[in-house]
Amino acid sequence: MLSLADVLDARDRVSEVARHTPLEYSHTYTDMTGAEVHLKLENFQRTGSFKIRGAMNRITTLSEEEKEVGVVTASAGNHAQGVALAATRAGVDSTIVMPEHAPITKVKATERYGGRVVLHGADYNDAQDKAHEIEAEEGRTYVHAFDDPYVMAGQGTIGLEIVEDCPDLDTVIVPIGGGGLISGIATAVKEQVPDARVIGVQAEGASSVADSLKKGEITPLDEVDTIADGIATRNVGEAPFEVIRERVDEVVTVSDEEIAVALTYLLERSKTLVEGAGAVALAALLFDKFDYEEDEVVVPALCGGNIDMNTLTTVIMRGLVETGRYLKVKTVLKDRPGALEKLIDVLAAQQANIYAIRHDRTSRDIAMNAAEVELDLETRGEDHVEEVLDALREHGYSVEVLA
């Protein structure tokens, strides 16, 4: 079982490259939840995520013979960057296998840090299989993303910083993919503050740990489907699973919609950019996925900020929809002068801002003398959305909500 001594040993090795990231009190989320919320901003870490910690701890403990041959790993993107940078700093050659659809920003960043990238497979598990082939063929050392005691200990240095910066900690909320991060943090926190809770969070579309805990054994998923690609793994590691069972108090799940809302709040209210995996801890708090007391000191770990810009656009839009800030509707007008103006007058009276209007006179679903109209609207919240829809219906418009 991983120990506090392992994490303390890792601190000196990790501090050569990794930053001690900020822990910031948030008025916004304290007011929203009633807890005393402090955000662990690991998205400000070098390479944009916590992964540099575990990678550095592992690579600095390689033998000279292992360093000479080089390392190989598999990653959805964040571990890839950590291994590439740590290996380059240590003068070690690195090969990183990433899924074929890995975010291009993570691929390019990995290459800039000095790693040779091989794209293979649909997800992390497929990439891992390919990486093991390269391991066998070239004799490289495989640096596991999470199922490795040195990697787990390196990630646990975050827990040391949390306890140091927030000694009155009650609860820390940690994302879970393969389990390396939470096993390290739970070890560092529990052995220093035994009464503190550690809550793990997974995406609903990649809930391997939650399912495994229910069944009492590691149960791989057939597939994963979530916007939180950084924690999209089909199974938890064996070593992390044992630590999770021993030291993690509860594991909960959040939906992609809830992740999108948390990510949008962080951008808008905290001026902080995170990726999907980086938002799950806050999402669990905002959507009451676990019980907590008023004024309880809670630390959500924002574990990474490496989000693809195309994905970010989609996630923000979903977040706006979920919070009632964006509304897309479809209705049918008589195809005659003034019909569109009357519709716009109704929306203007409700102070709904129009982003875009699209006409379609060719749809087979409408009469020959009609036009189908789609409108993208800016709204001010869920109550305003209902007011807009009620006004349209009161004026005789049949409205279909598209988003």
C-alpha positions as a printed Julia matrix, in Angstrom:
403×3 Matrix{Float64}:
   0.0    0.0     0.0
   1.27   3.45   -0.92
   2.48   5.4     2.12
   2.98   9.02    3.14
   6.73   8.34    3.18
   6.55   7.47   -0.53
   4.84  10.77   -1.28
   7.31  12.74    0.84
  10.2   11.06   -0.99
   8.6   12.06   -4.3
   8.35  15.72   -3.33
  12.05  16.49   -3.76
  12.19  14.81   -7.17
   8.98  16.43   -8.39
   9.84  19.94   -7.17
  12.66  20.12   -9.72
  10.07  20.58  -12.47
   6.55  20.9   -11.02
   5.16  24.09   -9.53
   3.47  24.43   -6.16
   0.11  25.47   -7.63
  -2.24  28.01   -6.0
  -5.08  27.2    -3.62
  -7.61  30.03   -3.91
 -10.68  30.81   -1.83
 -13.76  31.29   -4.03
 -16.46  33.73   -2.93
 -18.59  32.61   -5.88
 -18.81  28.91   -5.06
 -18.92  29.55   -1.33
 -22.02  31.69   -1.87
 -23.53  29.15   -4.28
 -23.05  26.1    -2.06
 -22.8   27.27    1.54
 -19.51  25.42    1.96
 -16.19  27.21    2.3
 -14.71  26.47   -1.12
 -11.02  26.64   -2.02
 -10.0   25.73   -5.57
  -6.76  23.78   -6.09
  -5.62  25.27   -9.41
  -3.56  22.41  -10.79
  -4.58  23.58  -14.27
  -1.81  26.19  -13.74
   0.77  23.4   -13.52
   3.53  23.02  -16.11
   2.2   21.12  -19.14
  -1.29  22.22  -18.03
  -2.04  19.31  -15.69
  -0.87  17.32  -12.66
   0.63  14.56  -14.78
   4.14  16.05  -14.8
   4.39  15.17  -11.1
   4.0   11.41  -11.48
   5.98  11.29  -14.72
   8.91  13.13  -13.18
   8.96  10.92  -10.1
   8.96   7.77  -12.22
  11.58   8.8   -14.77
  14.06  10.1   -12.2
  14.01   6.66  -10.54
  14.96   4.78  -13.72
  18.27   2.94  -13.8
  21.01   4.21  -16.11
  20.4    1.22  -18.41
  16.67   2.03  -18.6
  17.39   5.68  -19.34
  19.72   4.68  -22.14
  17.05   2.61  -23.95
  14.21   5.09  -23.4
  10.6    5.01  -22.27
   7.21   4.43  -23.83
   3.73   5.18  -22.58
   0.09   5.54  -23.61
  -2.01   8.59  -22.89
  -5.09  10.53  -23.92
  -2.91  13.64  -23.73
  -1.96  14.97  -20.29
   0.26  12.08  -19.2
   1.81  12.23  -22.67
   2.96  15.79  -22.09
   4.21  15.01  -18.6
   6.28  12.05  -19.77
   7.63  13.94  -22.77
   8.81  16.9   -20.66
  10.15  14.79  -17.8
  12.01  12.51  -20.21
  13.48  15.4   -22.15
  14.66  17.05  -18.92
  16.34  13.77  -17.93
  17.91  13.22  -21.35
  15.73  10.17  -22.01
  14.14   9.33  -25.36
  10.33   9.0   -25.17
   7.67   7.46  -27.4
   4.03   8.21  -26.57
   1.06   6.37  -28.09
  -2.14   8.43  -28.17
  -5.64   7.59  -29.45
  -6.22   8.52  -33.07
  -8.78  11.14  -32.07
  -6.73  12.72  -29.28
  -7.11  16.53  -29.2
  -4.68  18.03  -31.68
  -3.53  20.56  -29.08
  -2.35  17.73  -26.81
  -0.6   15.94  -29.68
   1.28  19.07  -30.76
   2.19  19.98  -27.18
   3.59  16.48  -26.58
   5.77  16.79  -29.67
   6.98  20.23  -28.59
   8.07  18.76  -25.25
  10.28  16.32  -27.16
   8.14  13.16  -27.35
   7.69  11.02  -30.45
   3.93  10.57  -30.91
   2.3    7.46  -32.39
  -1.45   7.68  -33.01
  -3.3    4.4   -32.58
  -6.76   3.14  -31.65
 -10.08   4.59  -30.55
  -9.29   5.25  -26.89
  -6.68   5.02  -24.12
  -6.92   1.24  -23.82
  -6.24   0.71  -27.53
  -3.28   3.08  -27.3
  -1.99   1.18  -24.27
  -2.01  -2.12  -26.17
   0.1   -0.54  -28.92
   2.49   0.97  -26.38
   3.1   -2.47  -24.85
   3.92  -3.8   -28.32
   6.56  -1.07  -28.67
   7.8   -1.88  -25.16
   8.38  -5.51  -26.16
   9.89  -4.72  -29.56
  12.31  -1.97  -28.47
  13.0   -2.89  -24.85
  11.76   0.46  -23.56
  10.48   0.96  -20.02
   6.73   1.42  -19.88
   5.68   4.42  -17.78
   2.12   3.68  -16.73
  -0.26   6.61  -16.53
  -1.69   5.54  -13.17
  -0.95   1.93  -12.11
   2.56   2.58  -10.84
   3.6    3.36   -7.23
   6.09   6.06   -8.29
   3.48   7.77  -10.47
   0.9    7.57   -7.68
   3.36   9.01   -5.18
   4.23  11.85   -7.54
   0.57  12.79   -7.95
   0.22  12.64   -4.17
   2.42  15.72   -3.83
  -0.73  17.69   -4.65
  -2.17  16.38   -1.39
   0.88  17.62    0.5
   0.34  21.1    -0.92
  -3.39  21.08   -0.1
  -2.77  20.17    3.54
   0.05  22.71    3.8
  -2.05  25.53    2.34
  -5.36  24.51    3.96
  -4.65  22.72    7.27
  -8.31  22.99    8.38
  -9.41  20.94    5.37
 -12.63  18.94    5.76
 -13.16  17.48    2.27
 -11.11  17.21   -0.9
 -12.83  16.33   -4.19
 -10.68  14.55   -6.76
 -11.31  13.41  -10.36
 -10.8    9.72  -11.12
  -9.75   8.17  -14.39
  -7.36   5.28  -13.77
  -7.01   6.21  -10.11
  -3.41   7.37   -9.85
  -4.27  10.94   -8.84
  -6.81  10.14   -6.15
  -4.74   7.31   -4.66
  -1.79   9.66   -4.22
  -3.85  12.56   -2.85
  -5.87  10.3    -0.53
  -2.66   8.86    0.9
  -1.13  12.29    1.53
  -4.33  13.74    3.0
  -5.56  10.82    5.11
  -2.21  10.16    6.76
  -1.91  13.81    7.79
  -5.56  14.74    8.42
  -7.28  11.42    9.27
 -10.72  13.01    9.74
 -10.72  14.67    6.32
 -12.92  13.13    3.63
 -11.75  12.25    0.14
 -14.51  12.22   -2.49
 -13.79  10.76   -5.93
 -15.62  11.9    -9.06
 -16.03  10.15  -12.4
 -17.9   11.03  -15.55
 -21.08   8.98  -16.0
 -19.77   7.79  -19.36
 -16.56   6.44  -17.82
 -17.6    5.21  -14.38
 -15.26   2.23  -14.06
 -14.4    2.84  -10.38
 -17.98   3.44   -9.26
 -19.04   0.19  -10.97
 -16.04  -1.75   -9.63
 -16.67  -0.64   -6.05
 -20.28  -1.83   -6.26
 -19.15  -5.26   -7.51
 -16.18  -5.54   -5.15
 -13.67  -6.13   -7.95
 -12.19  -4.32  -10.92
 -14.78  -4.42  -13.69
 -13.62  -2.92  -17.02
 -16.1   -1.03  -19.15
 -16.76  -2.07  -22.75
 -16.46   1.55  -23.9
 -16.3    5.1   -22.59
 -18.21   8.18  -23.76
 -17.6   11.55  -22.14
 -16.35  15.05  -22.9
 -13.86  14.56  -20.04
 -11.25  12.8   -22.2
  -8.6   13.1   -19.49
 -10.46  10.58  -17.3
 -11.95   8.47  -20.07
 -10.46   5.1   -19.15
 -12.24   1.74  -19.3
 -10.77   0.44  -16.06
  -9.07   1.51  -12.84
  -5.54   0.36  -12.05
  -5.01  -2.51   -9.62
  -2.76  -0.61   -7.2
  -4.94   2.55   -7.2
  -8.08   0.45   -6.68
  -6.71  -0.96   -3.44
  -5.91   2.53   -2.17
  -9.34   3.81   -3.23
 -11.08   1.02   -1.34
  -9.01   1.76    1.76
  -8.83   5.55    1.81
 -11.53   7.13   -0.39
 -14.79   7.82    1.41
 -17.15   8.0    -1.55
 -17.12   7.9    -5.35
 -19.81   9.79   -7.29
 -20.52  10.49  -10.96
 -21.46  13.59  -12.93
 -23.05  13.94  -16.36
 -21.48  15.66  -19.35
 -24.13  18.39  -19.01
 -23.09  19.0   -15.4
 -19.43  19.07  -16.41
 -20.24  21.65  -19.09
 -22.04  23.87  -16.58
 -19.11  23.74  -14.13
 -16.62  24.49  -16.89
 -18.73  27.45  -18.05
 -18.98  28.84  -14.5
 -15.22  28.57  -14.08
 -14.66  30.53  -17.28
 -17.27  33.18  -16.59
 -17.08  33.64  -12.83
 -13.52  32.54  -11.97
 -11.79  33.51  -15.23
 -10.23  30.04  -15.16
  -9.91  27.65  -18.09
 -10.1   23.92  -17.38
 -10.72  20.83  -19.46
 -13.63  18.47  -18.88
 -11.68  16.31  -16.44
 -10.63  19.46  -14.61
 -14.25  20.5   -14.03
 -15.71  17.27  -12.62
 -14.73  17.97   -9.0
 -16.51  21.32   -8.98
 -19.48  19.8   -10.85
 -19.9   17.23   -8.06
 -20.07  20.04   -5.51
 -22.38  22.33   -7.49
 -24.86  19.55   -8.23
 -24.91  18.14   -4.69
 -23.53  14.72   -5.56
 -22.5   14.16   -1.94
 -23.6   15.49    1.45
 -21.7   18.3     3.13
 -22.28  20.71    6.01
 -22.63  24.47    5.88
 -19.21  26.16    6.23
 -17.44  22.82    5.6
 -14.0   23.51    4.13
 -14.05  21.88    0.7
 -11.25  21.72   -1.88
 -12.17  20.7    -5.45
  -9.03  19.75   -7.39
  -9.04  21.32  -10.86
  -6.62  18.8   -12.3
  -6.02  20.1   -15.83
  -6.58  22.85  -18.37
  -5.65  21.26  -21.69
  -8.87  21.56  -23.65
  -9.16  21.54  -27.42
 -10.58  24.83  -28.73
 -13.22  23.1   -30.87
 -14.31  21.07  -27.86
 -14.34  24.22  -25.73
 -16.77  25.91  -28.12
 -19.15  22.96  -27.93
 -18.88  22.68  -24.15
 -19.51  26.39  -23.59
 -22.59  26.26  -25.78
 -23.88  23.23  -23.88
 -23.2   25.02  -20.61
 -25.15  28.07  -21.77
 -28.07  25.86  -22.79
 -28.09  24.04  -19.45
 -28.11  27.33  -17.5
 -30.83  28.94  -19.6
 -28.5   31.38  -21.34
 -29.04  30.12  -24.88
 -32.22  28.95  -26.59
 -32.76  27.53  -30.05
 -36.37  27.21  -31.23
 -38.24  26.35  -34.4
 -41.65  27.59  -35.5
 -43.72  27.96  -38.69
 -44.87  31.29  -40.16
 -47.25  32.18  -42.94
 -45.1   33.04  -45.95
 -46.27  36.63  -46.35
 -44.89  40.15  -45.71
 -44.75  41.2   -42.07
 -44.94  37.69  -40.57
 -41.32  37.66  -39.48
 -41.55  41.21  -38.13
 -44.44  40.22  -35.84
 -42.44  37.3   -34.5
 -39.45  39.55  -33.83
 -41.7   42.05  -32.04
 -42.82  39.32  -29.62
 -39.2   38.39  -28.88
 -38.17  42.04  -28.5
 -40.95  42.58  -25.96
 -39.43  39.75  -23.92
 -35.94  41.21  -24.33
 -34.6   38.07  -25.97
 -31.55  38.84  -28.1
 -31.48  37.19  -31.53
 -28.17  35.61  -32.55
 -29.34  34.1   -35.84
 -32.44  33.42  -37.95
 -32.77  30.72  -40.61
 -35.66  30.34  -43.09
 -36.65  27.18  -44.92
 -39.52  27.26  -47.44
 -38.67  23.84  -48.89
 -39.36  21.55  -45.94
 -41.83  18.76  -46.72
 -43.19  19.07  -43.19
 -44.89  22.43  -43.8
 -47.6   23.79  -46.08
 -46.79  25.32  -49.47
 -47.62  28.82  -48.2
 -45.54  28.59  -45.05
 -41.92  29.06  -43.97
 -40.08  27.18  -41.25
 -38.0   29.47  -39.06
 -35.22  28.59  -36.62
 -34.01  31.19  -34.14
 -30.92  31.23  -31.91
 -31.66  33.41  -28.88
 -29.65  34.81  -25.99
 -31.61  34.52  -22.74
 -30.98  35.45  -19.12
 -31.71  32.2   -17.3
 -34.19  29.38  -16.98
 -37.06  31.64  -15.85
 -36.49  33.93  -18.81
 -36.54  30.95  -21.18
 -39.98  29.97  -19.88
 -41.21  33.55  -20.22
 -40.07  33.68  -23.85
 -41.69  30.34  -24.69
 -44.95  31.3   -22.94
 -45.11  34.61  -24.84
 -44.59  32.89  -28.19
 -47.32  30.35  -27.47
 -49.72  33.04  -26.23
 -49.32  34.78  -29.6
 -50.29  31.59  -31.4
 -46.89  30.23  -32.38
 -46.32  26.5   -32.24
 -42.78  26.27  -30.85
 -40.34  23.36  -30.88
 -37.35  23.73  -28.57
 -34.22  22.49  -30.32
 -31.68  23.39  -27.62
